[in-house]
Amino acid sequence: MKKTATLIALSLAFVLAGCNTVKGVGQDIERAGNAIERAANH
């Protein structure tokens, strides 16, 4: 289950990064990292 959640979070990060400007990519990566961290803690 944790692997699935991590994979989903990473996929979401790449999708979000593709939709934003270069400035927004860092924010998207940070959000994805937070989502992965939450998934790993559960």
mmJSON file of the N, C-alpha and C atoms, coordinates in Angstrom:
{"data_MODEL":{"atom_site":{
"group_PDB":["ATOM","ATOM","ATOM","ATOM","ATOM","ATOM","ATOM","ATOM","ATOM","ATOM","ATOM","ATOM","ATOM","ATOM","ATOM","ATOM","ATOM","ATOM","ATOM","ATOM","ATOM","ATOM","ATOM","ATOM","ATOM","ATOM","ATOM","ATOM","ATOM","ATOM","ATOM","ATOM","ATOM","ATOM","ATOM","ATOM","ATOM","ATOM","ATOM","ATOM","ATOM","ATOM","ATOM","ATOM","ATOM","ATOM","ATOM","ATOM","ATOM","ATOM","ATOM","ATOM","ATOM","ATOM","ATOM","ATOM","ATOM","ATOM","ATOM","ATOM","ATOM","ATOM","ATOM","ATOM","ATOM","ATOM","ATOM","ATOM","ATOM","ATOM","ATOM","ATOM","ATOM","ATOM","ATOM","ATOM","ATOM","ATOM","ATOM","ATOM","ATOM","ATOM","ATOM","ATOM","ATOM","ATOM","ATOM","ATOM","ATOM","ATOM","ATOM","ATOM","ATOM","ATOM","ATOM","ATOM","ATOM","ATOM","ATOM","ATOM","ATOM","ATOM","ATOM","ATOM","ATOM","ATOM","ATOM","ATOM","ATOM","ATOM","ATOM","ATOM","ATOM","ATOM","ATOM","ATOM","ATOM","ATOM","ATOM","ATOM","ATOM","ATOM","ATOM","ATOM","ATOM","ATOM"],
"id":[1,2,3,4,5,6,7,8,9,10,11,12,13,14,15,16,17,18,19,20,21,22,23,24,25,26,27,28,29,30,31,32,33,34,35,36,37,38,39,40,41,42,43,44,45,46,47,48,49,50,51,52,53,54,55,56,57,58,59,60,61,62,63,64,65,66,67,68,69,70,71,72,73,74,75,76,77,78,79,80,81,82,83,84,85,86,87,88,89,90,91,92,93,94,95,96,97,98,99,100,101,102,103,104,105,106,107,108,109,110,111,112,113,114,115,116,117,118,119,120,121,122,123,124,125,126],
"type_symbol":["N","C","C","N","C","C","N","C","C","N","C","C","N","C","C","N","C","C","N","C","C","N","C","C","N","C","C","N","C","C","N","C","C","N","C","C","N","C","C","N","C","C","N","C","C","N","C","C","N","C","C","N","C","C","N","C","C","N","C","C","N","C","C","N","C","C","N","C","C","N","C","C","N","C","C","N","C","C","N","C","C","N","C","C","N","C","C","N","C","C","N","C","C","N","C","C","N","C","C","N","C","C","N","C","C","N","C","C","N","C","C","N","C","C","N","C","C","N","C","C","N","C","C","N","C","C"],
"label_atom_id":["N","CA","C","N","CA","C","N","CA","C","N","CA","C","N","CA","C","N","CA","C","N","CA","C","N","CA","C","N","CA","C","N","CA","C","N","CA","C","N","CA","C","N","CA","C","N","CA","C","N","CA","C","N","CA","C","N","CA","C","N","CA","C","N","CA","C","N","CA","C","N","CA","C","N","CA","C","N","CA","C","N","CA","C","N","CA","C","N","CA","C","N","CA","C","N","CA","C","N","CA","C","N","CA","C","N","CA","C","N","CA","C","N","CA","C","N","CA","C","N","CA","C","N","CA","C","N","CA","C","N","CA","C","N","CA","C","N","CA","C","N","CA","C","N","CA","C"],
"label_alt_id":[null,null,null,null,null,null,null,null,null,null,null,null,null,null,null,null,null,null,null,null,null,null,null,null,null,null,null,null,null,null,null,null,null,null,null,null,null,null,null,null,null,null,null,null,null,null,null,null,null,null,null,null,null,null,null,null,null,null,null,null,null,null,null,null,null,null,null,null,null,null,null,null,null,null,null,null,null,null,null,null,null,null,null,null,null,null,null,null,null,null,null,null,null,null,null,null,null,null,null,null,null,null,null,null,null,null,null,null,null,null,null,null,null,null,null,null,null,null,null,null,null,null,null,null,null,null],
"label_comp_id":["MET","MET","MET","LYS","LYS","LYS","LYS","LYS","LYS","THR","THR","THR","ALA","ALA","ALA","THR","THR","THR","LEU","LEU","LEU","ILE","ILE","ILE","ALA","ALA","ALA","LEU","LEU","LEU","SER","SER","SER","LEU","LEU","LEU","ALA","ALA","ALA","PHE","PHE","PHE","VAL","VAL","VAL","LEU","LEU","LEU","ALA","ALA","ALA","GLY","GLY","GLY","CYS","CYS","CYS","ASN","ASN","ASN","THR","THR","THR","VAL","VAL","VAL","LYS","LYS","LYS","GLY","GLY","GLY","VAL","VAL","VAL","GLY","GLY","GLY","GLN","GLN","GLN","ASP","ASP","ASP","ILE","ILE","ILE","GLU","GLU","GLU","ARG","ARG","ARG","ALA","ALA","ALA","GLY","GLY","GLY","ASN","ASN","ASN","ALA","ALA","ALA","ILE","ILE","ILE","GLU","GLU","GLU","ARG","ARG","ARG","ALA","ALA","ALA","ALA","ALA","ALA","ASN","ASN","ASN","HIS","HIS","HIS"],
"label_asym_id":["A","A","A","A","A","A","A","A","A","A","A","A","A","A","A","A","A","A","A","A","A","A","A","A","A","A","A","A","A","A","A","A","A","A","A","A","A","A","A","A","A","A","A","A","A","A","A","A","A","A","A","A","A","A","A","A","A","A","A","A","A","A","A","A","A","A","A","A","A","A","A","A","A","A","A","A","A","A","A","A","A","A","A","A","A","A","A","A","A","A","A","A","A","A","A","A","A","A","A","A","A","A","A","A","A","A","A","A","A","A","A","A","A","A","A","A","A","A","A","A","A","A","A","A","A","A"],
"label_entity_id":["1","1","1","1","1","1","1","1","1","1","1","1","1","1","1","1","1","1","1","1","1","1","1","1","1","1","1","1","1","1","1","1","1","1","1","1","1","1","1","1","1","1","1","1","1","1","1","1","1","1","1","1","1","1","1","1","1","1","1","1","1","1","1","1","1","1","1","1","1","1","1","1","1","1","1","1","1","1","1","1","1","1","1","1","1","1","1","1","1","1","1","1","1","1","1","1","1","1","1","1","1","1","1","1","1","1","1","1","1","1","1","1","1","1","1","1","1","1","1","1","1","1","1","1","1","1"],
"label_seq_id":[1,1,1,2,2,2,3,3,3,4,4,4,5,5,5,6,6,6,7,7,7,8,8,8,9,9,9,10,10,10,11,11,11,12,12,12,13,13,13,14,14,14,15,15,15,16,16,16,17,17,17,18,18,18,19,19,19,20,20,20,21,21,21,22,22,22,23,23,23,24,24,24,25,25,25,26,26,26,27,27,27,28,28,28,29,29,29,30,30,30,31,31,31,32,32,32,33,33,33,34,34,34,35,35,35,36,36,36,37,37,37,38,38,38,39,39,39,40,40,40,41,41,41,42,42,42],
"pdbx_PDB_ins_code":[null,null,null,null,null,null,null,null,null,null,null,null,null,null,null,null,null,null,null,null,null,null,null,null,null,null,null,null,null,null,null,null,null,null,null,null,null,null,null,null,null,null,null,null,null,null,null,null,null,null,null,null,null,null,null,null,null,null,null,null,null,null,null,null,null,null,null,null,null,null,null,null,null,null,null,null,null,null,null,null,null,null,null,null,null,null,null,null,null,null,null,null,null,null,null,null,null,null,null,null,null,null,null,null,null,null,null,null,null,null,null,null,null,null,null,null,null,null,null,null,null,null,null,null,null,null],
"Cartn_x":[0.821,0.0,0.87,1.95,2.827,3.487,3.868,4.493,3.516,2.267,1.247,1.036,0.942,0.748,1.936,3.128,4.325,4.339,3.988,3.947,2.924,1.772,0.736,1.23,1.865,2.375,3.44,4.33,5.365,4.763,3.793,3.125,2.437,1.778,1.107,2.12,3.262,4.295,4.732,4.924,5.34,4.25,3.007,1.897,1.805,1.877,1.803,2.982,4.138,5.326,5.184,4.542,4.347,3.346,2.488,1.426,1.801,2.893,3.253,4.482,4.749,5.953,7.156,8.323,9.556,9.542,9.02,8.958,8.091,7.015,6.082,6.54,7.517,7.975,8.519,9.284,9.839,8.747,7.705,6.588,5.889,5.724,5.085,5.905,7.209,8.08,8.012,7.954,7.847,6.538,5.435,4.141,4.171,4.791,4.888,5.706,6.787,7.612,6.83,6.009,5.173,4.153,3.586,2.61,3.27,4.474,5.2,5.52,5.927,6.25,5.008,3.872,2.626,2.262,2.427,2.098,3.004,4.26,5.206,4.921,4.367,4.077,2.797,1.974,0.704,0.775],
"Cartn_y":[-1.192,0.0,1.262,1.252,2.421,2.666,1.593,1.747,2.36,1.948,2.49,3.969,4.347,5.749,6.591,6.065,6.775,6.952,5.909,5.983,7.009,7.023,8.002,9.413,9.611,10.943,11.411,10.523,10.89,11.212,10.422,10.677,12.033,12.325,13.611,14.749,14.561,15.598,15.899,14.864,15.083,15.755,15.39,16.021,17.494,17.787,19.174,19.987,19.396,20.106,20.455,19.613,19.871,20.979,21.256,22.242,23.633,23.768,25.056,25.646,26.878,27.546,27.016,27.431,26.996,27.415,28.585,29.07,28.162,27.645,26.81,25.375,24.946,23.559,23.232,24.136,23.907,23.73,24.518,24.39,23.05,22.627,21.342,20.188,20.272,19.213,19.173,20.335,20.378,19.737,20.062,19.465,17.951,17.503,16.061,15.388,16.042,15.497,15.377,16.374,16.317,15.186,15.0,13.927,12.559,12.415,11.152,10.899,11.944,11.807,11.386,12.017,11.632,10.188,9.781,8.406,7.415,7.77,6.858,6.741,7.782,7.759,7.011,6.739,6.067,4.619],
"Cartn_z":[0.0,0.0,0.0,0.776,0.824,-0.525,-1.21,-2.524,-3.513,-3.441,-4.334,-4.066,-2.802,-2.441,-2.895,-2.737,-3.167,-4.673,-5.391,-6.846,-7.316,-6.693,-7.045,-6.768,-5.631,-5.268,-6.253,-6.637,-7.604,-8.966,-9.38,-10.655,-10.632,-9.539,-9.388,-9.46,-8.873,-8.894,-10.323,-11.126,-12.506,-13.328,-13.087,-13.805,-13.43,-12.143,-11.696,-12.209,-12.216,-12.693,-14.17,-14.931,-16.353,-16.607,-15.662,-15.845,-15.348,-14.67,-14.078,-14.734,-14.405,-14.887,-14.127,-14.551,-13.889,-12.427,-12.14,-10.76,-9.896,-10.46,-9.715,-9.541,-10.33,-10.25,-8.868,-8.302,-6.964,-5.926,-6.043,-5.111,-5.293,-6.534,-6.801,-6.249,-6.414,-5.897,-4.377,-3.774,-2.312,-1.85,-2.523,-2.167,-2.354,-3.436,-3.688,-2.595,-2.189,-1.11,0.181,0.463,1.653,1.56,0.375,0.19,0.369,-0.144,0.005,1.478,2.158,3.587,4.384,4.091,4.773,4.459,3.213,2.826,3.539,3.7,4.353,5.849,6.442,7.867,8.211,7.226,7.5,7.232],
"occupancy":[1.0,1.0,1.0,1.0,1.0,1.0,1.0,1.0,1.0,1.0,1.0,1.0,1.0,1.0,1.0,1.0,1.0,1.0,1.0,1.0,1.0,1.0,1.0,1.0,1.0,1.0,1.0,1.0,1.0,1.0,1.0,1.0,1.0,1.0,1.0,1.0,1.0,1.0,1.0,1.0,1.0,1.0,1.0,1.0,1.0,1.0,1.0,1.0,1.0,1.0,1.0,1.0,1.0,1.0,1.0,1.0,1.0,1.0,1.0,1.0,1.0,1.0,1.0,1.0,1.0,1.0,1.0,1.0,1.0,1.0,1.0,1.0,1.0,1.0,1.0,1.0,1.0,1.0,1.0,1.0,1.0,1.0,1.0,1.0,1.0,1.0,1.0,1.0,1.0,1.0,1.0,1.0,1.0,1.0,1.0,1.0,1.0,1.0,1.0,1.0,1.0,1.0,1.0,1.0,1.0,1.0,1.0,1.0,1.0,1.0,1.0,1.0,1.0,1.0,1.0,1.0,1.0,1.0,1.0,1.0,1.0,1.0,1.0,1.0,1.0,1.0],
"B_iso_or_equiv":[0.0,0.0,0.0,0.0,0.0,0.0,0.0,0.0,0.0,0.0,0.0,0.0,0.0,0.0,0.0,0.0,0.0,0.0,0.0,0.0,0.0,0.0,0.0,0.0,0.0,0.0,0.0,0.0,0.0,0.0,0.0,0.0,0.0,0.0,0.0,0.0,0.0,0.0,0.0,0.0,0.0,0.0,0.0,0.0,0.0,0.0,0.0,0.0,0.0,0.0,0.0,0.0,0.0,0.0,0.0,0.0,0.0,0.0,0.0,0.0,0.0,0.0,0.0,0.0,0.0,0.0,0.0,0.0,0.0,0.0,0.0,0.0,0.0,0.0,0.0,0.0,0.0,0.0,0.0,0.0,0.0,0.0,0.0,0.0,0.0,0.0,0.0,0.0,0.0,0.0,0.0,0.0,0.0,0.0,0.0,0.0,0.0,0.0,0.0,0.0,0.0,0.0,0.0,0.0,0.0,0.0,0.0,0.0,0.0,0.0,0.0,0.0,0.0,0.0,0.0,0.0,0.0,0.0,0.0,0.0,0.0,0.0,0.0,0.0,0.0,0.0],
"pdbx_formal_charge":[null,null,null,null,null,null,null,null,null,null,null,null,null,null,null,null,null,null,null,null,null,null,null,null,null,null,null,null,null,null,null,null,null,null,null,null,null,null,null,null,null,null,null,null,null,null,null,null,null,null,null,null,null,null,null,null,null,null,null,null,null,null,null,null,null,null,null,null,null,null,null,null,null,null,null,null,null,null,null,null,null,null,null,null,null,null,null,null,null,null,null,null,null,null,null,null,null,null,null,null,null,null,null,null,null,null,null,null,null,null,null,null,null,null,null,null,null,null,null,null,null,null,null,null,null,null],
"auth_seq_id":[1,1,1,2,2,2,3,3,3,4,4,4,5,5,5,6,6,6,7,7,7,8,8,8,9,9,9,10,10,10,11,11,11,12,12,12,13,13,13,14,14,14,15,15,15,16,16,16,17,17,17,18,18,18,19,19,19,20,20,20,21,21,21,22,22,22,23,23,23,24,24,24,25,25,25,26,26,26,27,27,27,28,28,28,29,29,29,30,30,30,31,31,31,32,32,32,33,33,33,34,34,34,35,35,35,36,36,36,37,37,37,38,38,38,39,39,39,40,40,40,41,41,41,42,42,42],
"auth_comp_id":["MET","MET","MET","LYS","LYS","LYS","LYS","LYS","LYS","THR","THR","THR","ALA","ALA","ALA","THR","THR","THR","LEU","LEU","LEU","ILE","ILE","ILE","ALA","ALA","ALA","LEU","LEU","LEU","SER","SER","SER","LEU","LEU","LEU","ALA","ALA","ALA","PHE","PHE","PHE","VAL","VAL","VAL","LEU","LEU","LEU","ALA","ALA","ALA","GLY","GLY","GLY","CYS","CYS","CYS","ASN","ASN","ASN","THR","THR","THR","VAL","VAL","VAL","LYS","LYS","LYS","GLY","GLY","GLY","VAL","VAL","VAL","GLY","GLY","GLY","GLN","GLN","GLN","ASP","ASP","ASP","ILE","ILE","ILE","GLU","GLU","GLU","ARG","ARG","ARG","ALA","ALA","ALA","GLY","GLY","GLY","ASN","ASN","ASN","ALA","ALA","ALA","ILE","ILE","ILE","GLU","GLU","GLU","ARG","ARG","ARG","ALA","ALA","ALA","ALA","ALA","ALA","ASN","ASN","ASN","HIS","HIS","HIS"],
"auth_asym_id":["A","A","A","A","A","A","A","A","A","A","A","A","A","A","A","A","A","A","A","A","A","A","A","A","A","A","A","A","A","A","A","A","A","A","A","A","A","A","A","A","A","A","A","A","A","A","A","A","A","A","A","A","A","A","A","A","A","A","A","A","A","A","A","A","A","A","A","A","A","A","A","A","A","A","A","A","A","A","A","A","A","A","A","A","A","A","A","A","A","A","A","A","A","A","A","A","A","A","A","A","A","A","A","A","A","A","A","A","A","A","A","A","A","A","A","A","A","A","A","A","A","A","A","A","A","A"],
"auth_atom_id":["N","CA","C","N","CA","C","N","CA","C","N","CA","C","N","CA","C","N","CA","C","N","CA","C","N","CA","C","N","CA","C","N","CA","C","N","CA","C","N","CA","C","N","CA","C","N","CA","C","N","CA","C","N","CA","C","N","CA","C","N","CA","C","N","CA","C","N","CA","C","N","CA","C","N","CA","C","N","CA","C","N","CA","C","N","CA","C","N","CA","C","N","CA","C","N","CA","C","N","CA","C","N","CA","C","N","CA","C","N","CA","C","N","CA","C","N","CA","C","N","CA","C","N","CA","C","N","CA","C","N","CA","C","N","CA","C","N","CA","C","N","CA","C","N","CA","C"],
"pdbx_PDB_model_num":[1,1,1,1,1,1,1,1,1,1,1,1,1,1,1,1,1,1,1,1,1,1,1,1,1,1,1,1,1,1,1,1,1,1,1,1,1,1,1,1,1,1,1,1,1,1,1,1,1,1,1,1,1,1,1,1,1,1,1,1,1,1,1,1,1,1,1,1,1,1,1,1,1,1,1,1,1,1,1,1,1,1,1,1,1,1,1,1,1,1,1,1,1,1,1,1,1,1,1,1,1,1,1,1,1,1,1,1,1,1,1,1,1,1,1,1,1,1,1,1,1,1,1,1,1,1]
}}}
